[in-house]
């Protein structure tokens, strides 16, 4: 992970998903939440190894497509508005901290379906 800010964002995202799951109306499971958490953690870890803008872009694309597939398997219910904004913030900040994009540049938008 890339530090406390990213761990906090990730835990906030996961807590929101778990809260909705606990309410009993979710079309997803704890396993789906763990898949999302794993995707975010792996993204941040891999971003530490990236050396070029092209690699950062490819990594972000792969992560967004992975989350698209996961959310689709959950009937589009796993990533709601709050989670979308937080996931975008995490992915954007992960690249920005390495100098691959600006903090105000949504590097997920062209692939994101959630």
HELIX and SHEET records of a PDB file:
HELIX    1   1 UNK A    4  UNK A   22  1                                  19    
HELIX    2   2 UNK A   30  UNK A   47  1                                  18    
HELIX    3   3 UNK A   53  UNK A   73  1                                  21    
HELIX    4   4 UNK A   81  UNK A   97  1                                  17    
END                                                                             
